[in-house]
Amino acid sequence: MSEPKLTDRKKKVLQALIDSYINDAQPISSSAIQKEYLPDVSPATIRSELSMLEEMGFLTQPHISSGRVPSSKAYKYYVENLLGNQDISSENIKQVVSQKFDSVQEIVKDSAKIISDITNYTSMLMITSADNITIKEIKMIDMYDNTALVLIVTDNGVVKNKQIDLPIDTQENYIEVASGLLRKAFVGKTLAEVTNNDRCLDKELEDFRSLFEQVIEFVMDFKHSTEDQLYVEGTEKIFEYPEGKEVDNIKNFMSVISHKEKLHGLLEGEGDIEYSIKIGSDDAKELENMALVCAKYNINGKEVGHVGILGPERMDYKKVLGVLKELGIVFQDNDKNKKD
């Protein structure tokens, strides 16, 4: 279906109506549009434009006694054609991500809360895959009780450790030799490469078989614990909006937010699209009267997962897109500072 052609004046009227409705959830009259947004256009002309916009499907009347409000089609057009490059301050996000975290999970969880607090909508962050995470360093520390602490450092800033058992009566230089072998075997490899390959040890390395098996098991546990983790913050935010007073909207919202499979499907998006905006049931049957704005995000130059912001169709798209854009910049800057 081809994109509807709107004159510049129709675009201005539509943008004024949507901006007003996003702010206060109340239909706006032609005289109010004229007074607040378009002082050089007469109310009669604005009424005519509103009538044509309704015929084109951009306005709807939810109830007989109510005024006209934007339709899902209007919000889609608004996002795709009427929004400029809108940015907002993201100092709170910068403060969170600039801290030193022990794991990507901590960055994700804290960022989810900050995003929800700034936008005042429900936020979701999902770690989708650990396959491309690369082992940057691996070390063994002798605990002097026939155990050793294995430390794994990855290229996305994660540090993991596990205490493993050592063979009884190991040679004096066992830790030193074993550390060298582990670095040779694992450093520079992705988690997928480590966990998917059957590793056959040379005969001279048989003494280290138990060690290698324990380390591979450690890496597999780390990989599995990292994948498909979903963090949701601000589920109560929906009740702060007029849409959250309607029973059907609440039922639908809870149906989406309480089913992990639905959220995964909605967040993953399509192909290599950096930003994905789904508005209303035409875009996703689960999103009746709701909107979901998603973005892929990277840490240390690698795609780690997706972030989504869920709210009413009447969400503040300028703010939401600004926050997601700034979050991506913050992660990039954080990566650059680490490398510098």
C-alpha positions in Angstrom: 0.0 0.0 0.0 1.5 3.3 -1.0 2.2 6.0 1.5 -0.6 8.7 1.6 0.3 12.0 0.1 -0.3 15.0 2.4 0.1 18.6 1.7 2.3 20.7 3.9 -0.7 22.2 5.6 -2.3 18.8 6.3 1.1 17.6 7.8 1.1 20.7 10.1 -2.5 20.1 11.2 -1.9 16.4 11.8 1.3 17.1 13.7 -0.4 19.7 15.9 -3.2 17.4 16.7 -0.9 14.5 17.6 1.4 16.6 19.6 -1.5 17.9 21.6 -3.1 14.5 22.1 0.2 13.0 23.3 0.5 15.8 25.9 -3.0 15.6 27.4 -5.0 12.7 25.9 -7.8 15.1 25.0 -9.2 15.8 21.5 -8.3 19.3 20.4 -10.7 21.7 18.6 -9.9 23.5 15.3 -9.9 26.8 17.2 -7.4 25.5 19.7 -5.1 24.2 16.9 -5.3 27.6 15.3 -4.5 29.4 18.5 -1.7 27.2 19.8 -0.1 25.9 16.7 -1.2 27.6 13.4 -2.1 31.2 14.0 -1.9 32.0 10.3 -4.6 29.5 9.3 -8.3 30.1 10.0 -10.3 27.6 12.2 -12.6 27.0 9.2 -9.7 25.9 7.0 -8.4 23.7 9.9 -11.8 22.1 10.2 -11.8 21.3 6.5 -8.3 19.8 6.8 -9.4 17.7 9.8 -12.4 16.4 7.9 -10.2 15.3 5.0 -7.7 13.7 7.4 -10.5 11.7 8.9 -11.6 10.5 5.5 -8.1 9.4 4.8 -8.1 7.3 8.0 -5.8 9.5 10.1 -8.5 10.3 12.7 -11.0 8.2 14.5 -13.9 8.7 16.9 -13.7 6.0 19.6 -17.1 6.9 21.0 -20.1 8.7 19.5 -19.9 11.5 22.0 -16.1 11.9 21.9 -14.0 14.0 19.6 -11.6 12.9 16.9 -8.3 11.4 18.0 -5.3 10.1 16.0 -5.5 6.5 14.6 -2.7 4.0 14.5 -2.2 5.0 10.9 -1.7 8.6 12.1 0.9 7.7 14.7 2.8 5.6 12.1 2.8 8.5 9.6 3.9 10.9 12.4 6.9 8.7 13.4 8.0 8.0 9.8 7.5 11.5 8.3 7.0 14.2 10.9 9.5 13.7 13.6 12.8 15.5 13.3 16.1 14.5 15.0 14.9 14.9 18.6 17.4 14.4 21.4 17.0 14.6 25.1 19.5 14.7 27.9 20.7 11.3 29.0 22.9 12.2 31.9 21.2 9.5 34.1 22.0 6.9 31.5 25.5 8.1 31.1 26.0 7.9 34.9 24.8 4.3 35.0 26.8 3.0 32.0 30.0 4.8 32.9 30.3 2.9 36.1 32.4 -0.3 36.3 30.2 -3.3 36.3 31.1 -6.9 36.9 28.8 -8.2 34.1 26.8 -7.2 31.1 23.7 -8.2 33.1 24.3 -5.5 35.6 24.6 -2.9 32.8 21.4 -4.2 31.2 19.4 -4.4 34.5 20.4 -0.9 35.7 19.9 0.6 32.2 16.4 -0.9 32.0 15.4 0.9 35.2 16.9 4.2 34.1 15.1 4.0 30.7 11.8 3.3 32.4 12.3 6.2 34.9 13.2 8.7 32.1 10.5 7.8 29.7 7.9 6.8 32.3 7.0 3.7 30.2 7.7 0.0 30.7 11.2 -0.9 29.5 12.6 -4.3 28.5 16.1 -5.3 27.8 17.0 -8.7 26.4 20.3 -10.4 26.0 19.8 -12.5 22.9 23.0 -14.4 22.3 26.3 -15.1 23.8 27.7 -16.9 20.8 29.9 -14.0 19.6 31.3 -13.1 23.0 35.1 -13.7 22.8 37.4 -14.9 25.6 40.0 -12.1 26.1 42.0 -13.6 29.0 41.9 -16.7 31.1 43.9 -17.2 34.3 44.4 -19.7 37.0 45.2 -18.8 40.6 46.4 -21.5 43.0 44.3 -21.8 46.1 46.8 -24.2 47.8 44.2 -26.8 48.7 44.1 -28.9 45.5 41.8 -26.3 44.0 42.4 -23.3 41.7 40.4 -20.2 40.8 39.8 -19.9 37.1 39.1 -16.3 35.9 37.7 -15.6 32.5 37.6 -12.1 31.0 35.6 -11.5 27.9 35.7 -8.8 25.3 32.4 -7.3 26.5 33.8 -6.6 30.0 32.5 -9.6 31.8 34.6 -11.2 34.4 33.6 -14.7 35.6 35.3 -17.0 38.1 34.9 -20.5 39.3 36.8 -22.7 41.8 37.8 -26.0 40.2 39.4 -29.2 41.5 43.0 -30.1 40.7 44.5 -33.5 40.4 46.1 -34.8 43.6 50.0 -34.6 43.7 50.3 -32.1 40.9 53.8 -31.0 39.9 55.2 -27.8 41.2 54.8 -26.0 38.0 51.3 -27.4 37.2 49.5 -24.1 37.5 52.0 -22.3 35.3 51.9 -24.9 32.6 48.1 -25.3 32.8 47.5 -21.5 32.5 49.6 -21.4 29.4 47.7 -24.3 27.8 44.3 -22.7 28.7 45.3 -19.4 27.2 46.5 -21.2 24.0 43.3 -23.2 23.8 40.7 -20.6 24.7 41.9 -17.0 24.3 40.6 -15.4 21.1 37.9 -18.0 20.8 34.2 -17.2 20.9 31.9 -19.0 23.4 30.3 -20.8 20.5 33.7 -22.1 19.3 34.6 -23.3 22.8 31.3 -25.0 23.5 30.4 -26.4 20.1 33.6 -28.2 19.3 34.7 -31.6 20.6 38.1 -31.1 21.9 40.6 -34.1 21.6 43.7 -33.7 23.7 47.1 -34.9 22.6 48.5 -37.7 24.6 51.0 -35.5 26.3 48.2 -33.3 27.6 46.2 -36.2 29.1 47.3 -35.0 32.6 45.2 -31.9 32.0 42.0 -33.6 30.7 40.1 -33.1 33.9 41.1 -29.4 34.0 40.0 -28.8 30.4 36.7 -30.6 30.9 35.9 -28.5 34.0 36.8 -25.2 32.2 34.7 -26.1 29.2 31.8 -26.9 31.5 32.3 -23.6 33.2 32.2 -21.8 29.8 29.0 -23.6 28.9 27.3 -22.7 32.1 28.3 -19.1 31.6 27.0 -19.1 28.0 23.7 -20.6 29.0 23.2 -18.2 31.9 23.8 -15.3 29.6 21.5 -16.1 26.7 17.8 -15.0 26.5 17.8 -13.1 29.7 15.0 -10.6 29.9 14.8 -7.6 32.2 11.5 -5.7 32.6 11.1 -2.5 34.6 8.2 -0.1 35.1 5.3 -2.5 34.6 3.2 -0.3 36.8 3.7 2.8 34.6 0.7 1.9 32.4 -1.6 2.8 35.3 -0.4 6.4 35.2 -2.1 7.0 31.8 -5.8 7.3 30.9 -5.4 4.2 28.7 -4.5 2.3 31.9 -8.0 2.9 33.3 -9.7 0.8 30.7 -10.1 -2.9 31.5 -9.5 -4.2 28.0 -6.3 -2.3 27.7 -5.0 -3.6 31.0 -5.9 -7.2 30.2 -4.0 -6.9 26.9 -1.0 -5.2 28.5 -0.8 -7.9 31.2 -1.1 -10.6 28.5 1.9 -9.3 26.7 4.1 -8.4 29.7 3.5 -11.7 31.5 4.4 -14.0 28.6 8.2 -14.3 27.9 7.6 -15.9 24.5 5.5 -12.9 23.3 8.0 -10.4 24.5 10.9 -12.2 22.8 9.0 -12.3 19.5 8.1 -8.6 19.7 11.6 -7.5 20.8 13.6 -9.4 18.2 12.2 -7.4 15.3 13.0 -8.1 11.7 16.3 -8.5 9.9 19.0 -5.8 10.4 16.7 -2.9 11.2 18.3 -0.8 13.9 15.1 0.7 15.1 11.7 -1.1 15.0 8.4 0.7 15.8 5.2 -1.4 16.1 2.0 0.6 16.6 -1.3 -1.0 17.2 -2.7 -4.4 16.2 -2.1 -3.9 12.5 1.7 -4.2 13.2 1.4 -6.9 15.9 -1.9 -8.5 17.0 -0.7 -8.4 20.6 -0.4 -4.6 20.6 -4.0 -3.5 20.5 -4.0 0.2 21.6 -0.3 -0.1 22.4 3.1 0.8 20.8 6.5 -0.8 21.1 9.7 0.9 20.1 12.7 -1.4 19.9 16.4 -1.0 19.1 19.4 -3.3 18.8 22.3 -2.4 21.1 26.0 -3.2 21.1 28.6 -3.5 23.7 32.3 -3.4 22.6 31.1 -3.4 19.0 29.1 -6.6 19.1 25.4 -7.0 19.1 24.3 -8.2 22.6 20.5 -7.9 22.5 17.5 -5.6 22.2 15.9 -2.9 24.2 12.2 -2.1 24.0 9.9 0.6 25.4 6.2 -0.4 25.7 3.4 2.1 26.2 0.1 3.4 24.9 -0.2 4.3 21.2 -0.1 7.9 22.5 3.4 7.5 23.7 5.9 10.4 23.5 7.8 9.1 20.5 10.2 12.1 20.5 11.4 11.3 23.9 11.5 7.5 23.4 13.5 7.6 20.2 15.8 10.2 21.8 16.5 8.0 24.8 17.2 4.9 22.6 19.5 7.0 20.4 21.4 8.3 23.3 21.7 4.9 24.9 23.4 3.6 21.8 25.8 6.5 21.9 26.5 5.9 25.5 27.4 2.3 24.9 29.6 3.3 22.0 31.4 5.9 24.1 31.8 3.5 26.9 33.4 1.0 24.5 35.7 3.7 23.1 36.8 4.9 26.6 37.7 1.3 27.5 39.8 0.9 24.4 41.6 4.2 24.9 
